[in-house]
Structure formats: C-alpha cells, structure tokens
C-alpha cells in the first residue's frame, strides 16, 4: 500500500493569519499520525509565510512516522536539514517568490550542482527525493545525481484528469517504469485529491508515497481530519 504523507503547511497558514499558536502544527501532526497518517511533510520557505524555522525544529521529536522536509537547497535550508535530520528531504527548484511548487528539476542541466548537495544529505543518513516532471530522460538524470527517490510533480495529471485520464497518466506510467528499472523509489505529489488519487495509485503500482496537503486539509474543513485521513488512505488501497 502506498503511504500517505500529509503536508501540514495549510495548518500553519491558518495559524499565521491570526497569530498565536492556534491551530498548532505540532498537535496537528500528532493527530494525523494517530488517525493513521504514515508521514508528515512540511515545506518551509524563507519568508516563513506558513511553516516557520521554529516549526521545523518543534516537529523533530514529535513526528514518529516519516518526517519529510521539502525545499529549495539554499545554504540555510541545507544547514537546517542537516541539523534536524528528517527521514527524507525532498529537493524542489522553487525560488523564494513562488507561491507553490510549479515545476520539477532539470536534472540534466543542473546535475553538477545537485550531485554534491545530494551526497551531503545522504552522507548524513537522510533519504533524498527530487521533485521531477514525468520525463524519462529526467528520471535517468536524477539517478545519475544520486537521488534515492523521485517525487513526480502531478499538477498536469490533475489538470487533465477529467478530460482524458488515460492520456493524463501516460507520461507518469513511463516515468514510473523507468524509475523501477533504475532502482529509484517513487513518490508523487501536487493537486492529488479524492477524485484523482485512486486511479493514479492503481496505474503506478510501484508508488511508495504521496504527499498531499492543500486538498486534504481543505476536505478536513467539511469532513473532519480523522475522517479525511481515512478517506485518502482508502483511495490508496490497491484491490
């Protein structure tokens, strides 16, 4: 069964809109794990508009499943991750002014910069995943960079799902097959939701983990966090 890692950035967004400590990202992480979530994902940004540096450290000894920290590998980010030592670091190519992730790495042309960064994390015992578009050539390059896993960027899949789900999933299947051939673990995330998740998970049988935040937290406003974690986990069951 594919693991569900819940991105709790939106919890921090709500807290920061009012100030203070409510809702607490720490208590949210504990609840999600108690409800069956198999990982907690955060994506701290330099302006701390949602997850703050303090949150990163506060969660270090709280998360008992898998702690996944996403972000652009600036010097500050690298130092923080090496100090916290999460289960996994997911490298994304976002600049500081990007609202949300909108593209995967160009591992072919950025290989020289990525290789030493990935090695530094792996030497510290941290699993490294690279955010990637579903392009076979980029999967090859990610493996050459030394990545343990890739996280397929699924916005295009989600955008095309209702029009033609077979066409939408095709490049992801090709990328997933190549990752399996190369021995790279497969994650996925971005705009996956209760409508499109099950089909994606069934068509990619080697999918290890999905990271879902915006849709899941939005659904929790209607159905409750406990119910929603179960609903998403049910979508990942491959009958």
Rosetta blueprint (number, residue, H / E / L):
1 X L
2 X L
3 X E
4 X E
5 X E
6 X E
7 X E
8 X L
9 X H
10 X H
11 X H
12 X H
13 X H
14 X H
15 X H
16 X H
17 X H
18 X H
19 X L
20 X L
21 X L
22 X L
23 X L
24 X L
25 X H
26 X H
27 X H
28 X H
29 X H
30 X H
31 X H
32 X H
33 X H
34 X H
35 X L
36 X L
37 X L
38 X L
39 X E
40 X E
41 X E
42 X E
43 X E
44 X L
45 X L
46 X L
47 X L
48 X L
49 X L
50 X L
51 X L
52 X L
53 X H
54 X H
55 X H
56 X H
57 X H
58 X H
59 X H
60 X H
61 X L
62 X L
63 X L
64 X L
65 X L
66 X L
67 X E
68 X E
69 X E
70 X E
71 X E
72 X L
73 X L
74 X L
75 X H
76 X H
77 X H
78 X H
79 X H
80 X H
81 X H
82 X H
83 X H
84 X H
85 X L
86 X L
87 X L
88 X E
89 X E
90 X E
91 X E
92 X L
93 X L
94 X L
95 X L
96 X L
97 X L
98 X L
99 X L
100 X L
101 X L
102 X L
103 X L
104 X L
105 X L
106 X L
107 X L
108 X L
109 X L
110 X L
111 X H
112 X H
113 X H
114 X H
115 X H
116 X H
117 X H
118 X H
119 X H
120 X H
121 X H
122 X H
123 X H
124 X L
125 X L
126 X L
127 X E
128 X E
129 X E
130 X E
131 X E
132 X E
133 X L
134 X L
135 X L
136 X H
137 X H
138 X H
139 X H
140 X H
141 X H
142 X H
143 X H
144 X H
145 X H
146 X L
147 X L
148 X L
149 X E
150 X E
151 X E
152 X E
153 X E
154 X L
155 X H
156 X H
157 X H
158 X H
159 X H
160 X H
161 X L
162 X L
163 X L
164 X L
165 X H
166 X H
167 X H
168 X H
169 X H
170 X H
171 X H
172 X H
173 X H
174 X H
175 X H
176 X H
177 X H
178 X H
179 X H
180 X H
181 X H
182 X H
183 X L
184 X L
185 X E
186 X E
187 X E
188 X E
189 X E
190 X L
191 X L
192 X L
193 X L
194 X L
195 X L
196 X L
197 X H
198 X H
199 X H
200 X H
201 X H
202 X H
203 X H
204 X L
205 X L
206 X L
207 X E
208 X E
209 X E
210 X E
211 X E
212 X E
213 X L
214 X H
215 X H
216 X H
217 X H
218 X H
219 X H
220 X H
221 X H
222 X H
223 X H
224 X L
225 X H
226 X H
227 X H
228 X H
229 X H
230 X H
231 X H
232 X H
233 X H
234 X H
235 X H
236 X L
237 X L
238 X L
239 X L
